[in-house]
Amino acid sequence: MDSSMPSTPHASAYPIGKPGQVWGEEEKSLWLNKQVIQRSYAEQVLALILDPASISANTADPMETTATQSNAHPEITSALELVHYNTLAYNTLHQGASDYPVYLFKSRHWDETKPNVLITGGVHGYETSGVQGAIRFLRTKAQHYCQHANLIIVPCLSPWGYETINRWNPHAIDPNRSFVHDTAPHDTAMTQAKAQASKVQLSDVQEAHALMAALGELAVNFSLHIDLHETTDSDNAEFRPALAARDGTSYDNWDIPDGFYLVGDTLKPQAEFQKAVINAVNAITHIAPAGEHARLIGVPIAQFGVINYPTKALGLCAGMTDATYCTTTEVYPDSPLVDDENCILAQVAAITGALDYVIKNR
Ligand SMILES: [Zn+2]
């Protein structure tokens, strides 16, 4: 996200491309060839959401198990049905990558009197607690909340990003700027060069468009959408310099906030709702204090622990629906005060805090 704060812009020192020049296919290919599979989607995600018996009954490899063959893991409530909504075809695109089946869980009995709720994780695959938090919610809390809400839970939108610990997809595109219906984000503040660089084929952002298509078919009006993310030290060390290099721009420096925060929607801030989520997470982990000039990641604080973005204009996942209440969680996993488990529990607390508020206040 670009900061509107005036500060000294940093020229890109990224090892790919030339400063000030937008990447072409050659630079994107150089970038892709540097990416390495570092962990297994099958072992760390699919093994926790699919029934091991249904995997072994068909093939030893869960990646080759298709939806029609798989059942949900027995630890996940039978009030939810497993839906295989797409397979991201990356097998031939990147060495070591696979074709990645992606799944969502949906309330089996849809009750018109209950609020409809969307929970998304792993839009940014490197943000581990977003994925593991959605899975933990599925396995420990979803059964209870199915009594009070119609749930759709998507634990990991970007499996290749999960395996390569990456913000972008293999086409060097950020899925969380790609929840749009045409080929360019609607960011009017963008420079022409940047807008050009951001122009993408919808088919090149399968992570976003597979889910948009699946939800479009379901035609659900949501009361709540919560999208699970992290802000990490690698954002400053790798991903922001890479973004500036790709788009031939510079970037403003800011400190990574030490603690949890939320990103609401500028057009529907829902202050009381955001406050309820912050309070729920505050019982588990520390909330980020405002940084310099009362900002977090360069954006003015709207309220304690909350900044707002124009989510639809920026093509963010949180702007994908017209939900009355929407928020994006930002867990800080690199804080000396937290560990992996605390980050997962913070995500679960954000989900349950949001659900409790919406169930009570609809
Ligand atoms: Zn993120």
Residues whose N, C-alpha, C, O or C-beta is under 5 A from the ligand:
A	BS01	ZN	H124 E127 H229 E230
